[in-house]
């Protein structure tokens, strides 16, 4: 409706608050609202049949405006007329029943309009019968619709959730016509931007896809994975043109993980960042490696190519990114950036090859000029900058980070143009069209977003799986498990039966950490809303909200008796609290980076903290006096663990290793190598005999502490996520997954004993006979829990 107002007409003064144009818009909107309210009361749809009140396929900002200006006032008046929300719901459902009696061809836009109103009124469509309805222009992407019925319905022109897992990286063709992602489950997906149509979903990797790039004309797509392969795809058909797997794992002489890929505009040259620190240049015509660039002391986590393929940028977790002349292999000066360690994956080069951009662990983006090393520093992010992108001419830069924001920068003016907010978790990938007019971002919240630049207007959102598991806590004997999720909830589970005991609601944002007391009577959670929360397990009742941190709280731990709590935050501090009453006991402030990992000994006398500054610190608890600083990791520390007696310390890091220290002497005991990417979580059994680790490569690993021997490697179907925990007795290990499940294994056998899963978005939705969807959309519905009886019958035959 709002799109139909002719913007070329009407005279207005710049800066005025009232214009003839705005008066016309207001009048027309009020007329629409009046007509719809009367039709809802009389049960005689006319305008409801003739046009959509909301256009689900419109740009995001247009649809949201329609919700605010049309649907909102309609619902306000409907509520006033009916007297209560249940009565208003019944009116809408009654009208849907009446429409169901008409042939589909005579239902017009009315069912879609009523479904949108019902969605906005209720907040969900659980248990709603939508069978036999023509549901056009319904926005169902972010809607919980478990147990809904769409038997014989038609969803033409409606927007649904997609089934891709977490998008780990993103790319745009130079003309902005095509959008590609790589996911944590090894998928490579390609969309046509104009109509958001999924063109291809390609399965060719067995592990996390860590990088994607599209040729300038959009004909070729390259993807690289932690499984050690680089695949070249033809975008018109999804045909695998070539596969390269000759990378070396440091010191192993075998295929190792790929950490980044880049592609020249003509599609002839691929740049590949490798585990051994090299950057390899691969000619797609001859199918051979033409140059190997050596210089990084750690894995080359990110690479980028200029449009002509003559210049290569690469990054590792070092002081600076590298800029290379591709043909000669000569390293070009980039200047010394006055920032912390570079986030290796956050490197970009402008299309013309003049500029190199890189993000750092301390939230700064640096921009260097090729050859002369001049450096500009762009500050604004809080926490790690995970990704950067430059327009062809280098005038526009986009950056995304741990703080969940996307930022657009004017490079010549060294100023911030816009801060784009919408992601509810870290921004993992960003891409720009060649002219800088279109921005794509990939988030840990499972969304892929398109934005207009430089205005920052939200154009489209593609929603994949939600519910990534971040935090896991197990009680001493493994009977009860707590999990924290991307969807703002924490959950309590009975492990033996898989039964959901309680959903803990209260956090506003991602729940990053979860912990249990030894007897499972007390639960602690922490999250994006900068709070720590205490809950009673038996009732699910919230006992206390602990405030004081000035940033996202990433880690939480409880002593075995539940009397002491430790939290760690992006604000570079850790805090010790009295758990029974939520009283702050001490603030631990020695780190120079965000504190992501925390642990307490069973008796609560020793606390450990791990930070992005690369250090693990030990503290006397509850006084908070420093005891020791443990160094050895060459990247930020994500996870830390203590044995029950506090004598053994384990750390997991960006550098891909697990390290073990003796707490009393601060002596490094062992370095455990095996993960092919960052280690996100570590856990120790109470007796210190077993250590578990989980990482970016989508695996969990069990190690024997005494020998340092790898006992077993555990896999999940869509990759294992951030949360990881051992039961105190060491019998069970649990890990969260990107698809929202929690996997529990027996440590003795390595066999899966339980999969814990909350309802997916479309769980038990009946879509038998559903039309108006593509086969890809039908597959997505089923992947998100829907049931198609006709397909089930066909399978039985």
N, C-alpha and C positions, 0 to 999 in steps of 0.2 A: 504494500500500500504506500509506504513512504517513498519508495523508489519511483512511483508514478507521478509525484508532484513535479511539474516542470521547473527545473532550477534556473533555466535561462530567462524566465519571466520574473516580473516583480522588480521594484526599485528599492534599494536600501542604502543606508549610509553605513560606511565602514565604522565599526565600534558601537553602532546603535544597538539598543536592547530590544527595540520593537521595529518590525519592518512589515510592509504589505505582504511579503512572501511568507513570513512567519505567521501572520494573521490568517492567510489562506490555509496554511498547513494546519493550524490549530482548529479552524472551523471544520475542515474536512475530517480531521481526526475525531472531533467531538460528534460529527454526524455519523461516522462509522460506529463509534461506541454506542450511541443512542439506538441505532438500528439493531445492532447485535443484541443489546440488552432486551429490547422489545421482543425480538424473535425468540430469545431464550425463554422469556416469560410466557409467550403465546404458544410456543412449540411449533411455529410455522416458519421454517428457515427460508430465507430468500437471499439476502446478502451472504449468509453463511454458506449457501450452496454455490454462489456465483464466483467468489474470490477467496483466496487465502488471507486470513488476518495476519499470519506470520509466514514468511517465506523461509522454510528450513534450509534451502539451498543458497540463500543470499549470503553476502559477506557477513562475517560475525557481527560487526558493529551495526549493520543494518538490522539484522535479526534481533539483536538485543534492544535496539531502539524501538522496534515494533512490539516487543514484549513489554517495554516500559510504558510506551505511549498508548497502546491499544489494548493489549491483553490485561495489563495491570488494572486500568480503570474499569474494564468489563468485569473482572473478577471482584473488584471492590463493590460495585453496584449489585452484582449477583449475591454476594455475601450479605449485603444490607437487605436485599429483597427477601432472601431465604432465611436469614436469622442466624445461621450457623454454618460451619464448614461441612459437616456431614449432610446437611440438607442441600447445600449447593452441589456437593458431589452427586447426590442422588438425582438432582435435576439433570445434570450433564449425562449421567448414565441412562436415565430414562429416554432422553433424546437420542442417544446412540441406539438404544433398543428399537425406537421407532424407525430410525434410518435403516436398520438392519432388514426391515421388511420390504424395502425397496430393492429393485435390481441394482447391481453395482453401477451401471451406466447412468442411473438417475440420482446418485448420491452426491455428485459434485464434490466440492471442497468441504462439505459440512462435517463428515467424520474426522477429517484431519484437523479442522478448526477446533472441534470439541475435544479431541485427544490432546492437542496442545494446551487448551485451557485446563483440562483435567491434570495434565502433567505439572503445570505451574501451580495449580491449587494444592495438589497432594504432595508434590515433590517426588513421586514415583508412580509406577503403573502396576504394582504388584497385584496379582490375582484379578486383574481386570479382563473381562471378556470383550475382545475386539473382533471376534469371528464375524465373517460375512460382511465386512466393511471395506469400502474403498478409502484408504487412509493416505491422502495426498498431502505433501508438504508438512509432515509431522517430524519434529526434531526429537529423535529417540536416542541420540548418541550418548548422552550422559545420564540416562534414565535407568533406574533399577526396575526390572520388569519380570521378576521371578513369578512363575505360576500363571503368567498371562496367557490368554488363548487368542491365537490369530488364525484359527482354522478357516481356510477358504477366504482369507482377507487378501487385500491387494495393497502393497506398500509403495506404489509408484511415486517417485519424486521425494520420498522421505529419506532422512539421513539417519544411518545406523552406526553403531560402534563397529570398529574394525577388530580383527582378531590377531593383529601383529603384537609381538611382545615388546619389551622396552626398546625403543629406537636408540641405538648407541652412537650412530653417526648419520650425517645427512649431506646430500649434495643436490645442486640445481644445475640444469643445463644453462649455458651462457645466455640463451634467450628467455629463460624462465619458464619454458614450456613443460619441462619434465622435472619431477622431484623423485629422488631415490633415497632409501634408507637401508642401513644394515642393522640387524637386531641381535639381542642377546641369545636368541635361539638359533642363530645361523641363517636366518632368512635374509634375502635381498628383495626389496619391494620397490616397484616403480609406479608412480601416479602421473596422469595427465593433469596439469595444474588447472586448466581452464574449467573443467567440470568435476575435478577431484575424483576422477574415475581411476580405480585401481587397474593398471594395465597388466602387470606381471607380478607374480610372487614366486621367486626362484629359490630352490633348495639345492645348495651345492657345497655348503660348508658344514662341518660337524661340530663347530664351536662358535663362540662369539665373533660376529663380524665387527671388526675394529675400525674399518675405513671403507668409504665408497667415493667414487668420483665419476663424473659424466663428461664425455667429450663435448667440445663446443657445439657441434651440430646435433648432439643428443643421440647419435647412432650407436655409440659404444658406452658401456658401463664397466668399471673395474671395481672389484671388491677384494678385500684382504681380511684374513681371519687368524685367530689365535691357533687354529688347527694347522697353520703353516702353509696354507694355500693362498694363491692369488688367482682369481677367476676373471676372465674377460668375457662379457656377455654382449650379445646383439639385442638392442632394446626393442626392435620391431617384432621379434619372435620369442625372445627369452632363450635363444640358443646359446649354449656354452661354446664360445669360439675357441678358447684356449685356457689352460690351467698351468700355473707355474708353482712348483713346490720344492725349489732347490735351496731354500734358506738354511742357514746354519744356526743351530742352537749353540750358544757360547760354550766352547770346550767339548761339545758332544759329537760334532761331525755328522749330524743327522738333521732331518727337516725340523725346523723350529718355528715359533710363532711369528706372525706378521703383525706389526703394531701400527702401521699407517700406510696409505697408498695415495698417490697423486697421478693425474693424467693430463698430458698436454692437450691443447685445444683440438689438434688434428687427430688425436687418438693414437699416435704412433709411438709415444714414449710413456712408460709407466715408471713411477718412482716408488720404491718399496722400502719402508723402514723395518729393520730386522732386529731380532733379539741380540745378535752379536755386536750391535752398535753400528753396523754398516748401513749405508743407503745404496740400494741396487737400482740401476736403471735398465729397464727391459724394453727391447724393441719389439713391438707387437707384430711387425711384418715378418721379421726373421725368427721371431720367437726365441731370442737369446739375450742373455745379459750382456750389455755393451760396456758398462762402467760400474765399478764398485767404489763408493766414496767412504773412506775410513777417517774417523776422528773422534767419535763419541766414546766416552769411557763406560757408558751403560747402554741399554737398549735404545734404539732410535724410535721413540714413541709416536712421533708425528712427522709427516712429510707433506710438501706442497710444491707444485711446479708453476712456473710462469706459463702464460698461454702458449708461447713459442717453444717451450721446453728447454730453453737455454739456461735457466737458473733454477736451482733447487734449494728449498728451505727444509731444515730438519731440526728436531728438538729432542732432548733427553732431559732427565732431571739433573741439570747442571746449571752453572751460573748464567750461561747465554745460549741462545739458539745459534745454528750454523747456517751460513749462506754459501752455496757452492756454484761454480761455473760448471755446467753439466759436462761439456765436452772435454775440458782439460782436467777436471777434478780439482781445480784450484779453489781453496777456501778464501772467501772474500771477507774483508773486515766488516763487522756489524756494530762496533762500539760496545762499551761496557755499560749495561743497564744497571741503574742503582735500585735493583729490586731483589727480592728473595729468589730462591730457586725457580727456574723455569718449569712450568707444567709442560712436559715434553709433547703432549698431544696438541697443545694450543698454539700451533704455528700456522702462518698463512703468508702468502706472497701475492702482491698485486699482479693483475694480468699482464701489465707491461713490464714486470720484473724490477721496478724501481724500489719497491718497499718490502720490508720483512716485518711482520708483526708476530709477537709471541706474548702469551699470558703467563703469569707466575703464580706461585703458591700463596703469595701474600696479597693477591687481589689487584695487582698492577698490570697494565698492558703496555708494552714498549713497542715502538715503531722505529725501525732503522732504515737509513737510506743505503742502497747497495753501493759499495765501493768506498764511500767516505765515512761511514760509520756513525753519522749524526743520529742521535736518539731523542725521541719524544716520549714522555711518560704520561699515560692516561690513567687517572685514579678515580675510583668510584665503587668498584666491586668490594664486597666483604667476603673474604674466603678465597678459595682457589678459583682461578679463571681456567675453565676446562677447554674452551674453544674460541677461535677467532676466525674472521673472514674479511677479505678486502675486495672492494670493487675493482673492476678492470683498470680504472685510472688511479686507484689508490686514494681517492678523496674521501671515501666512506669506509668505515671499519665497523664491524659488528663483533661483539664479544658476549660470551655467556659463561655462567659460573655456578659455583656451589650455592650462592645466595638466591638462586632461582630466577634471577633477572637476566634479560637480554638488553644490551646497551648499544646504542648507535652513536658513533663519534665522527665529528668533522675533523679529519686528519690534519689538513693544512692549518686550521684554526685551533687545533688541539683542545677542542671543547666537546662536551657531551650534548648531543642533539635530543636524545630521547631515552627513557628507561621503559622497557616493555615488560609488563607484568601479566602473568597468566599461568605460567607453569607453577606447580605446587611442589616441585622438587628441583634438584640441580638441572641446569641446562648442559647437556652433554655434547651437543653438536650444533653448528650454525653454518649457514651457507648464504651467499648473495648471488643474485643474477648478475650478469656482466655489467649492466648499466647501474646496478645498485638500487633499482626500484623495487625489488622483491627480496624479502628475507624469509628463510626457513629455519626453524629451530626444532631440535629434538630433545625431549626431556625425560628425566628419570621417572616422572609421573605417568609415563606411557603415552604421552601426547606428542603429536607432530603439528606444528603451528606455522601458519603463513601470515606475514605482516607486510604492510606497505611501508616503504622507506622514502623519505626520512620521517614521515608523519608518525609512524609507529602504530597505525590503525590495524586492529586484528581483522584479517581477511577470512581465515578458515582454520578450523581445528579438526584434526583427525585423531580419534580416540581409540587406542588399542587396549590391551589388557591393563587393568588397574589392580592395585593390591599388592605391589611388590613388598616382600617381607624384608624389613630392615633389622629388627631386633629380635633375638631369641633368648629366652631364659628357661632353664630346667631346674626343678627342685633336686634335692640331694639324691633321692632314689628314682628320679625320672618319672614319677607318677603324673605330675602336672607340668604343663608347658605353657609359657606365656609368649605371645608374639606381638610385635608392633609393625604396623603396615602403612603403606603410602596413602591409604584411603581414610586416614584420620582416626582409625580405631586400633585398639589393642584387644587381643582375644585370649581367653583361657581355655585350655583343652585338657581333657582326660586322655592320656596317651594310649592306654591299653585298649580303649573302645573307640577312640577317634571322636568322641563326643565333644561338642562345643559346650563348655560350661557357662561362659559369660562373654558378652561383648562389652568392653570398657569404653564408654563414650564420654568425651570431655575435652580432648585435645582439639585445637584448631589448627590443623595442618598435619604433616607427616609425623608419625610416631617412630622415632629413630631407635629407641632403646627400650628393652624390657628386661626385668630381673625379678627373681623370686627368692624369698627367704628359704632356708634349708627345709623347713617343714611345709612350705607352700602356703602358709597362712597369709602372707603379705606379698603384694605385687608393687613394683615400682616401674614407672614409665617416664619417658622424656621425649621432647620433640621440637618441632619447628616453631611452636608458639613460645619458646624460651622458658617453658615450665617443666618442673618435675612433679609427678603426681603419684600419690600413694593410694592403694586400693585394698579392700578386704576381699580375699579370694572367695570365701564362702558365699558372700552375698553380691559381689561385684560392686559394692558401694565405695564411692570415692571418699577417702578419709582426709586427705589434705592436698593442697596445691602449694608447691614450694617455688617461690619467685625470688629472683635476685640476679640471675644470669642476664647479661646484656647481649645475648646472641643465641642462635640455635643451640639446643642442648643435644649432643650426639651420643653420649654414653652415660649409663647408669649402672650401679652395682649395689648389692645389699650384702651385709655380713650374714653369716649363717643363722644367727639368732634374730635377725631382722631389726636390730636396734640401731645400726649405723648404715647410712646411705652415702654414696659418693657419686657425684655427677661431673661431667666434663663438657665444655662448651666451646663454641666458635669464638667466644670472647677471650680466649687464651687462658682461662682459669678453670680450676676444678674446685668443687665445694664439698665439704663434709657436713652432713646434717644428722640430727637426732631423728631417727625414723618415727618413733612413736608420736612425737609432737610437732615434727617439721621444723624444729629450731636449728638455725645455722650455727655450726660449731667452729668452722674454720674455712678460710678462703686460701687456696693454694695457687700462688702466682709466681712462677719462675719460668714458665714456657714463653717462647716468642712466636708461637703459632697456635692455631686452634687445637683444643684438646678433644680428640676423637675417641680414644680408648681409655677405659678406667677399669680397675679391678681392686677387690679387697680380699685379704686373707680371711679364712673362715672365722677366726676370732676377732676380726676387725681391728687388729693392731697394726697392720701394714697396708698402706694404700699405694697403688701404682697408677701412673698416668702416662699416656702416649700421645705425642703431638705431631703436628705437621712440621715442626722444627727439626724432626728426626730423632729427638731424644725421648727416652723413657725415664721418668723420675719416680723415686721411691720416697714415701713420706711416713712419718710416725702418725698413727691415728689413735685417738681423735684430735690430738693437739695440732696436727698439720705441720709439724717440724720436718724440714727436709733431711733425708737420710743419705741418698745417693743419686747420681745421674749416670745412666747407662747409655753409652754411645756405641755405634757400630753400623746402624742402618744408614744407607746412603740416600734414602728418600723419606718422606713423611711417614709417621707411624699411624696406622689406622686402628690396629687392635693390640690389646695387651691383656695378659692373664697372669694370675698368681696361683701357685699350689696352695693347698689348704693351710700349711704352716707358714706360708709367706717366704719360703727359702728359695723357691725357683720362680723365675720370671720368664715369660715368653712374649715376644713381640712380632707383629706382622706389619709389613711395610709396602710402600709404593715400589721398593726395589725388588719385589718379587720373592723375598726370602722370609723365613721364620728363624728368629734367633733366640737362643736360650742363655740366660745368665744365672750365676749364683748370686743371690741377693746380698748375702753377708759380705762377700769380697768384691762384688761388682765385676767378677771375672766372666768373660764370654766363654760359655761352655761349648756351644755348637751353632753352626749355621746350616739350616735345612733348606736345600734347593730342590725344586721340582715344579713349582707353579710357573706358568708361562704368562705372567701378568702380575699386577699388584695383588698383595695379600690383604684382604679386607677384614678378616676376623680370625682370632685365635682363642683357644680354650684349653685349660689343663684339668685333668682329673684331680680330685682332692689330694691323692697320694703322690702326685707329680710324676706318675709313671707313663702317662699317655698325654700327647698333645694333639689337638685337632686344628686344622687351618682351612680357611675358605677363601677363594680369590676370584679375580677378574676372569680367569680362564673357565669359570663355570663349574669348577670341581671343589669338593671337600677332600682333605687328605688326613689320614691318621698316621702318626709317627710314634716310634718307640723312643722315649726320652733317653734311656741309658745308652743306646747304640746309635741314635740318630737315624735309624732305618725306617724307610717308608713302608708301612704295613699294608695300606690299601688306599685306593683312590675311588671316590664315590661320585656318581654322576646323577644329574637330574635331567628330565626330558627336555626342558627349556632352559637349562643352565641354572646353577645354584646362585643365590643372591648374597646379600650382605650378612644376614644374621647367622650366627653359629654358636652352638653350646654343647658341652659335654655334661652329662649328669655327674653329680659329685662322686658317685661310685664307679664312674667310667664305663658303665655297661651300655649306655646309649649316647649317640651323637645326633643332633638335630641341626638342620640347615634350612633357611628360607630360600624360596625360589622366586624367579622373576614373574612366574605365572600366578603368584598368590598362594601357592601351596607351601606346606612345611613337610619336609621329608625327615623321617626318623629311622635310623639304622642301628642294628646291633654291632657294637665295636668288635666283638669276638668273631663274628662270621662275615661282617661286611654286607649283610643282607638287609634290605628294606623291611621294616616291621610295621610301618604305618605311614600313610599320607594323610595329612590334615588339610582340609580345604573348606573354606567358607563358600557360600553360594556365589557363583559367578553372576554377571549382570543379567543374563537371560536364562538362568537356571530353570529347567522344566517348563519353559515356554513352549506351547504346542504350535508348531508352524506347518502342520500337515495341510497340504493344498495351498500354501501361501504363494501368491504371484506378485509380479511387480518388482522382483529382486533378481539380480544376476546370480549365476552359480557361485561366483566368488563371495557374494554377500550371503547366500544361503550357507555356504561353508563357514563363514565367519559367525553367523548366528548359532550354528551347531557347536562350533568351537567355544562359544561363550555360554553353552549350557542348554540351548534350545533342542527340542525333540521333533523329528519329522517321522511320523508313523509310516508314511509311504516308503521312505528310504529304509526304515527298519524292516518292513515286510519284504522289500526287494532283497535285502541282505540275507534274510532267512531262506528265501528261495534259492 
